[in-house]
Every structure is written in C-alpha cells, then in structure tokens.
Amino acid sequence: MGYSIDDKCKKLAKCPEAAAIITEYSPGFTTDPQMKMVMGLTLRKLASFPQAKDLADNLDAIDERLRAIED
C-alpha cells in the first residue's frame, strides 16, 4: 500500500522509512518540538506553508518515494 503526501504527518513520523525520507528535505521532522503542532496536517498541507519551501519544491519526488514503501 505504501504512504503518500496525503497522509497525516503523525502517521508518516511513525514509519521510520517515511520519516527518514521527509527528514532529508525537512531536518528536524521527528525531533523538532514545534513539529508537534502540525502532526495533524497532511504532508501536502504542511508543504503549503512558506517555512516548508524545501518540502514544497520536492513534493512530487517525496510522494513517489513514500508510495514505494511497502508495509
């Protein structure tokens, strides 16, 4: 089944592979205490914020890599 940018950040953070992919573009994804505030958002929604420009610029590549993860 895999994962996607339409999954909530909380779900993605619980998967080590998904979290590692996102951390490449957003250092601190699982370690920055401020991320707790956005864990209820989808990654797509998070990428719409100006602070997440690196995510937004790479959203398609991230989605492709997330979808390749097997449960």
C-alpha positions in Angstrom: 0.0 0.0 0.0 2.7 2.5 0.9 2.3 6.0 2.1 1.7 9.4 0.4 1.9 13.1 0.9 -1.8 12.9 1.7 -1.2 11.0 4.9 -1.0 12.9 8.1 2.4 13.8 9.4 1.7 11.8 12.6 1.3 8.6 10.5 4.4 9.3 8.5 6.5 10.1 11.6 5.7 6.7 13.0 7.2 4.9 10.0 11.0 5.0 10.2 11.4 4.8 6.4 8.9 7.6 5.7 10.3 9.8 8.4 13.9 9.3 7.0 12.7 10.4 3.6 10.9 13.5 4.9 13.9 14.4 7.2 16.1 14.7 4.1 14.0 17.7 3.0 12.9 18.9 6.4 15.6 18.3 9.0 14.0 18.0 12.5 10.8 16.4 11.2 10.8 14.0 14.1 13.0 15.8 16.5 11.9 19.5 16.5 9.4 20.1 19.3 7.5 22.6 17.2 6.5 19.8 14.8 4.0 18.5 17.3 1.8 21.4 16.3 1.5 20.2 12.7 1.3 16.4 13.2 -2.5 16.5 12.5 -1.8 18.0 9.0 -1.2 16.1 5.8 2.3 16.5 4.4 0.7 18.2 1.4 -0.9 20.8 3.7 2.4 21.3 5.7 4.2 21.9 2.4 1.8 24.8 1.7 3.4 26.9 4.5 6.2 29.3 3.5 8.5 27.7 6.1 8.3 24.4 4.3 9.6 25.5 0.9 12.1 22.6 0.6 9.2 20.2 1.1 7.0 22.1 -1.5 9.8 22.2 -4.0 10.3 18.4 -3.8 6.7 17.2 -3.1 6.4 15.0 -6.2 9.7 13.2 -5.5 8.8 12.8 -1.9 5.4 11.3 -2.8 7.0 8.9 -5.3 9.4 7.7 -2.6 6.7 7.4 0.1 4.5 5.4 -2.3 7.4 2.9 -2.8 7.5 2.0 0.9 5.9 -1.4 1.5 4.0 -2.0 4.7 
